Amino acid sequence: MAKTILIKPVVSEKAELLSEAQGHYTFVVDKTANKIEIRNAIEARYGVTVDRVNTMVMPGKTKNRSTKSGLLRGRVSSFKKAIVTLAEGDSIELYDEV
């Protein structure tokens, strides 16, 4: 079974500034995907040339929520994030899909 490598693009202020100023695009990717697989998935899906891929694993965090019945404790799962640098002149339109 083929795994889905690209899960979703990261839409935040910092990611928007990076994409506008430097051509870096941020995606949440599968935790088992390597840089070569991420490069091939981006190039196949968006039809651009990828210059560089940087990855990082964001650790899971515990969350607390106060309710009428008491304190609820939970956990947010960890995930892998990839920052993709495109070649000069290439760009990705992320908001066309939304």
C-alpha positions as CSV (number, residue, x, y, z in Angstrom):
1,M,0.0,0.0,0.0
2,A,1.4,3.4,-1.0
3,K,1.7,5.9,1.8
4,T,0.4,9.4,1.5
5,I,3.5,11.6,1.8
6,L,2.0,15.1,1.8
7,I,-0.6,15.5,4.4
8,K,-1.3,19.3,4.3
9,P,0.4,22.6,3.9
10,V,1.1,24.7,7.0
11,V,-0.8,28.0,6.9
12,S,0.6,30.4,9.4
13,E,2.0,33.9,9.5
14,K,5.6,32.6,9.6
15,A,5.1,30.2,6.7
16,E,3.5,32.9,4.7
17,L,6.4,35.3,5.3
18,L,8.9,32.6,4.3
19,S,7.0,31.7,1.1
20,E,6.6,35.3,0.0
21,A,10.1,36.5,0.8
22,Q,12.4,33.5,0.2
23,G,10.4,30.8,-1.7
24,H,10.2,28.4,1.2
25,Y,7.0,26.4,1.5
26,T,6.1,24.4,4.6
27,F,4.2,21.1,4.6
28,V,3.1,18.5,7.2
29,V,4.4,15.2,5.9
30,D,4.3,11.5,6.8
31,K,6.6,10.7,9.7
32,T,8.3,7.9,7.9
33,A,8.9,9.8,4.7
34,N,12.5,10.8,3.8
35,K,13.8,13.9,2.0
36,I,13.9,12.2,-1.4
37,E,10.3,11.0,-1.2
38,I,9.2,14.4,-0.1
39,R,11.1,16.0,-3.1
40,N,9.5,13.6,-5.6
41,A,6.0,14.1,-4.1
42,I,6.2,17.9,-4.3
43,E,7.6,17.9,-7.8
44,A,4.9,15.4,-9.0
45,R,2.0,17.2,-7.4
46,Y,2.8,20.9,-8.1
47,G,5.0,20.6,-11.2
48,V,7.9,22.6,-9.7
49,T,11.6,22.1,-9.3
50,V,12.7,21.5,-5.6
51,D,16.1,22.9,-4.7
52,R,16.3,21.8,-1.1
53,V,14.3,19.9,1.6
54,N,14.7,20.5,5.3
55,T,12.8,18.3,7.8
56,M,12.0,18.4,11.5
57,V,9.9,16.3,13.9
58,M,7.7,18.5,16.1
59,P,7.3,16.8,19.5
60,G,3.9,16.0,21.0
61,K,2.6,18.2,23.8
62,T,0.3,17.6,26.7
63,K,-2.8,19.8,26.9
64,N,-5.0,20.5,29.9
65,R,-8.6,21.8,29.8
66,S,-10.8,22.8,32.7
67,T,-14.4,21.7,32.7
68,K,-17.3,21.7,35.1
69,S,-16.5,18.1,36.0
70,G,-12.8,18.7,36.6
71,L,-9.5,18.9,34.7
72,L,-9.2,16.9,31.5
73,R,-5.7,15.9,30.4
74,G,-4.8,15.0,26.8
75,R,-2.0,14.8,24.4
76,V,-1.4,16.2,20.9
77,S,0.5,13.8,18.6
78,S,3.9,14.6,17.2
79,F,4.3,15.3,13.5
80,K,6.9,15.8,10.9
81,K,7.3,19.1,9.1
82,A,9.2,19.8,5.8
83,I,10.4,23.1,4.6
84,V,10.8,23.0,0.8
85,T,13.0,25.5,-1.0
86,L,12.0,25.9,-4.7
87,A,14.3,26.7,-7.6
88,E,14.5,30.4,-8.7
89,G,11.3,31.5,-10.5
90,D,9.1,28.6,-9.3
91,S,6.1,29.1,-6.9
92,I,3.2,27.1,-5.5
93,E,-0.3,28.5,-5.3
94,L,-1.6,26.9,-2.1
95,Y,-4.9,28.8,-2.0
96,D,-6.2,27.5,-5.3
97,E,-6.9,24.1,-3.7
98,V,-8.8,25.5,-0.7
